[in-house]
């Protein structure tokens, strides 16, 4: 089946997302800044979100104790057998990686008060801890009476 979007890749998530995110942020700042001067300043604001790959899931049933203690009664005069251990269990370690996010802030020049935050929603805004962090950030912005513009590609 041919692509419904000839000449473009609609799937920017994944390895290309960070490049697209930074380039789009820079272009929005470059285009918007002269339009709102001298009353407002436009600049990028970078933060990092820790992302854990969703494809790795470790559950409680996957865990085994490192050691165990068992009582063994020795029969008097009988020799004890040597204990034999099984090979150690190896599990993949899930290491969260920092993922950069750039939002765009528009502030008034008089008091440097935040007027508008432009957020480009990324895959980490939509799942796991990144979603929880983003929703908390959005709530804080709205309580401060700032405008929030979300761009979801």
C-alpha positions as CSV (number, residue, x, y, z in Angstrom):
1,X,0.0,0.0,0.0
2,X,1.5,3.4,-0.9
3,X,2.1,6.0,1.7
4,X,-0.9,8.3,2.4
5,X,1.7,11.1,2.7
6,X,3.7,11.1,-0.5
7,X,7.2,12.6,-0.2
8,X,7.3,12.7,3.6
9,X,7.7,10.3,6.5
10,X,4.8,10.8,9.0
11,X,6.6,8.8,11.6
12,X,9.0,11.2,13.2
13,X,9.0,9.5,16.5
14,X,12.1,7.4,17.4
15,X,15.6,8.2,16.4
16,X,14.7,11.3,14.3
17,X,12.5,12.9,16.9
18,X,15.2,14.8,18.8
19,X,16.6,16.3,15.6
20,X,13.2,17.4,14.4
21,X,12.3,18.7,17.8
22,X,15.4,21.0,18.1
23,X,15.2,22.2,14.5
24,X,11.5,23.0,14.7
25,X,12.0,24.8,18.1
26,X,14.8,26.9,16.6
27,X,12.7,27.8,13.5
28,X,9.7,28.8,15.6
29,X,11.9,31.1,17.8
30,X,13.5,32.6,14.7
31,X,10.2,33.3,13.0
32,X,8.2,34.4,16.1
33,X,10.7,36.7,17.9
34,X,10.6,39.6,15.4
35,X,6.8,39.5,15.3
36,X,6.4,40.1,19.0
37,X,9.2,42.5,19.7
38,X,9.6,44.9,21.5
39,X,6.9,43.9,24.1
40,X,7.9,40.3,24.4
41,X,11.0,38.1,24.3
42,X,11.0,34.6,22.7
43,X,13.6,32.0,23.7
44,X,14.0,28.2,23.9
45,X,14.0,26.5,27.4
46,X,15.7,23.1,27.6
47,X,14.9,20.5,30.2
48,X,15.6,16.7,30.5
49,X,13.2,13.9,31.1
50,X,14.4,10.5,32.2
51,X,12.9,7.9,29.8
52,X,12.8,4.1,30.4
53,X,12.4,2.0,27.3
54,X,8.8,0.6,27.2
55,X,9.9,-2.6,25.5
56,X,11.6,-3.8,28.7
57,X,9.3,-5.0,31.4
58,X,10.5,-6.6,34.6
59,X,7.8,-8.0,36.9
60,X,7.9,-9.4,40.4
61,X,7.5,-12.9,39.0
62,X,10.8,-12.4,37.1
63,X,12.7,-11.9,40.4
64,X,14.4,-14.6,42.4
65,X,16.3,-14.2,45.7
66,X,20.0,-13.9,45.6
67,X,20.4,-16.3,48.5
68,X,18.2,-18.4,50.7
69,X,18.6,-20.0,54.1
70,X,17.4,-23.5,54.7
71,X,17.7,-25.7,57.8
72,X,19.3,-29.0,57.1
73,X,19.4,-31.7,59.8
74,X,22.5,-33.8,59.7
75,X,22.2,-37.4,60.6
76,X,24.9,-38.2,63.2
77,X,27.8,-40.0,61.8
78,X,26.7,-39.4,58.2
79,X,28.7,-37.3,55.9
80,X,27.1,-34.2,54.4
81,X,26.9,-33.8,50.7
82,X,28.5,-30.8,49.1
83,X,26.1,-28.0,48.1
84,X,25.7,-27.4,44.4
85,X,24.4,-24.1,43.2
86,X,22.8,-23.3,39.9
87,X,24.2,-20.7,37.5
88,X,23.5,-17.1,38.5
89,X,20.4,-15.6,37.0
90,X,21.2,-12.7,34.7
91,X,18.6,-10.0,34.0
92,X,18.8,-7.1,31.7
93,X,19.1,-3.8,33.6
94,X,16.8,-1.1,32.7
95,X,18.7,2.2,32.7
96,X,16.7,5.4,32.2
97,X,18.3,7.7,29.7
98,X,18.0,11.5,29.8
99,X,16.0,12.8,26.8
100,X,16.3,16.6,26.0
101,X,13.1,18.6,25.5
102,X,12.9,22.1,24.3
103,X,9.9,24.3,24.9
104,X,9.5,27.9,23.8
105,X,8.8,30.6,26.3
106,X,7.4,34.0,25.5
107,X,8.0,36.5,28.3
108,X,7.1,40.2,28.6
109,X,10.1,42.5,28.5
110,X,9.0,44.6,31.5
111,X,8.9,42.0,34.2
112,X,10.2,38.8,32.4
113,X,6.8,37.3,33.3
114,X,5.9,34.1,31.4
115,X,3.1,34.9,29.0
116,X,3.0,31.8,26.8
117,X,4.7,28.4,26.7
118,X,4.8,26.5,23.4
119,X,5.2,22.8,23.9
120,X,6.0,20.3,21.1
121,X,4.6,17.0,22.4
122,X,7.1,14.2,22.0
123,X,6.7,10.5,22.6
124,X,7.9,10.9,26.2
125,X,5.1,13.4,26.9
126,X,2.6,10.6,26.1
127,X,3.6,7.7,28.3
128,X,5.1,6.7,31.6
129,X,6.9,9.1,33.9
130,X,7.3,11.7,31.1
131,X,3.6,12.0,30.8
132,X,3.1,12.5,34.6
133,X,5.9,15.2,34.6
134,X,4.4,16.9,31.6
135,X,0.9,17.0,33.0
136,X,2.3,18.5,36.3
137,X,4.2,21.1,34.3
138,X,1.1,22.0,32.2
139,X,-0.9,22.4,35.4
140,X,1.7,24.7,37.0
141,X,1.7,26.8,33.8
142,X,-2.1,27.2,33.8
143,X,-2.2,28.0,37.5
144,X,0.3,30.9,36.8
145,X,-2.2,32.1,34.1
146,X,0.2,31.5,31.3
147,X,-1.1,30.4,27.9
148,X,-0.1,26.9,26.8
149,X,0.1,26.1,23.2
150,X,0.6,22.4,22.5
151,X,1.9,21.2,19.1
152,X,1.4,17.5,18.6
153,X,3.1,16.1,15.5
